Amino acid sequence: MFSSSFSMNAHATIIEQMFDLNTWVEEYNLNISSLEYNSFSNPAVQKTYDKFIILDKDLKKAFMTEYRSGKISYYEMQDLITAYNNFVYYTSKTFSYISFEERGYRGKETQNAINNSYSQMRQNYAKVRHILSK
């Protein structure tokens, strides 16, 4: 029962997103990740996260435009998607650990997790920028 309800909700979300005129069907065919909206109690953290949401949209738009115009080959696009999906994953992890800190789970382990995720996020962002700058 739960899985069928979840499946229906997931399909409804995808259909709603496909009707968004700013989203291209290729994003779904290429399996490109997106940052989900999160809220934070610290306004500075919220502002930073909101900037990452904008960056997410701008980067996807940039590389989809490059791909559609033929400036990025299919194989480069696959490398780009891998690096980008990793960037989104580690960005989400970084902010989820920051959220843990906001809820009082402060300590060396949480700080190490934030630092490690942040480092991975930066590395994957650099890979994305490198591919786009070719």
C-alpha positions as CSV (number, residue, x, y, z in Angstrom):
1,M,0.0,0.0,0.0
2,F,2.7,2.5,1.0
3,S,4.9,1.8,-2.0
4,S,2.1,2.3,-4.5
5,S,1.2,5.6,-2.8
6,F,4.8,6.7,-2.9
7,S,5.1,5.6,-6.6
8,M,2.0,7.6,-7.5
9,N,3.3,10.7,-5.7
10,A,6.8,10.3,-7.4
11,H,5.2,10.1,-10.8
12,A,2.9,13.1,-10.1
13,T,5.9,15.1,-9.1
14,I,7.8,14.2,-12.3
15,I,4.8,15.1,-14.4
16,E,4.4,18.4,-12.6
17,Q,8.1,19.2,-13.2
18,M,7.9,18.2,-16.9
19,F,5.2,20.8,-17.4
20,D,7.6,23.5,-16.0
21,L,8.7,25.4,-19.1
22,N,12.1,26.0,-17.6
23,T,12.9,22.3,-17.5
24,W,13.9,20.3,-20.5
25,V,12.9,16.7,-21.1
26,E,16.6,15.9,-21.6
27,E,17.2,16.5,-17.9
28,Y,15.0,13.5,-17.1
29,N,16.5,11.3,-19.9
30,L,20.0,12.1,-18.7
31,N,19.2,11.5,-15.0
32,I,20.4,14.9,-13.7
33,S,20.0,15.4,-9.9
34,S,18.6,18.6,-8.4
35,L,18.9,20.2,-5.0
36,E,15.7,19.9,-2.9
37,Y,14.5,22.9,-1.0
38,N,15.4,22.9,2.7
39,S,14.9,25.4,5.5
40,F,17.3,26.3,8.2
41,S,16.8,28.3,11.4
42,N,20.0,30.3,10.9
43,P,19.3,33.1,8.3
44,A,22.9,33.1,7.1
45,V,22.8,29.4,6.4
46,Q,19.4,29.8,4.7
47,K,20.8,32.5,2.5
48,T,23.8,30.4,1.5
49,Y,21.6,27.4,0.8
50,D,19.3,29.5,-1.3
51,K,22.3,30.6,-3.4
52,F,23.1,27.0,-3.9
53,I,19.6,26.4,-5.2
54,I,20.1,29.2,-7.7
55,L,23.6,27.8,-8.7
56,D,22.0,24.4,-9.2
57,K,19.5,25.9,-11.7
58,D,22.1,28.1,-13.4
59,L,24.6,25.2,-13.9
60,K,22.0,22.8,-15.3
61,K,20.8,25.5,-17.7
62,A,24.4,26.2,-18.8
63,F,25.3,22.6,-19.5
64,M,22.0,21.7,-21.1
65,T,22.5,24.7,-23.4
66,E,26.0,23.6,-24.2
67,Y,24.9,20.0,-24.8
68,R,21.9,21.1,-27.0
69,S,24.2,23.3,-29.1
70,G,26.7,20.4,-29.6
71,K,29.6,22.1,-27.7
72,I,29.6,19.1,-25.3
73,S,29.9,15.6,-26.7
74,Y,27.7,12.8,-25.4
75,Y,30.7,11.3,-23.5
76,E,31.7,14.6,-21.9
77,M,28.0,15.0,-20.9
78,Q,28.1,11.7,-19.2
79,D,31.3,12.8,-17.2
80,L,29.6,16.1,-16.5
81,I,26.4,14.4,-15.2
82,T,28.4,12.1,-12.9
83,A,30.4,15.0,-11.5
84,Y,27.3,17.1,-11.2
85,N,25.2,14.5,-9.5
86,N,28.1,14.0,-7.0
87,F,28.2,17.8,-6.5
88,V,24.5,17.8,-5.7
89,Y,24.8,14.7,-3.4
90,Y,27.7,16.2,-1.4
91,T,26.0,19.6,-1.3
92,S,22.9,18.0,0.2
93,K,25.1,16.0,2.6
94,T,27.0,19.1,3.7
95,F,23.8,21.0,4.5
96,S,22.1,18.0,6.2
97,Y,25.1,17.9,8.6
98,I,24.8,21.6,9.1
99,S,21.1,21.0,9.9
100,F,22.2,18.4,12.5
101,E,24.3,21.0,14.1
102,E,21.4,23.5,14.2
103,R,19.4,20.9,16.1
104,G,22.1,20.5,18.7
105,Y,24.2,17.6,17.4
106,R,27.4,19.5,17.7
107,G,30.7,17.6,18.0
108,K,33.9,16.5,16.3
109,E,32.1,13.8,14.4
110,T,29.6,16.2,12.9
111,Q,32.3,18.8,12.1
112,N,34.4,16.1,10.3
113,A,31.3,15.1,8.3
114,I,30.7,18.7,7.3
115,N,34.3,19.2,6.3
116,N,34.5,15.9,4.3
117,S,31.3,16.6,2.5
118,Y,32.3,20.1,1.8
119,S,35.6,19.0,0.3
120,Q,33.9,16.5,-1.9
121,M,31.4,19.1,-3.0
122,R,34.2,21.5,-4.0
123,Q,36.1,18.8,-5.9
124,N,33.0,17.8,-7.9
125,Y,32.1,21.5,-8.6
126,A,35.7,22.0,-10.0
127,K,35.2,19.0,-12.3
128,V,31.9,20.4,-13.6
129,R,33.5,23.9,-14.2
130,H,36.5,22.2,-15.9
131,I,34.2,20.3,-18.3
132,L,32.1,23.4,-19.0
133,S,35.2,25.6,-19.7
134,K,36.6,23.4,-22.5
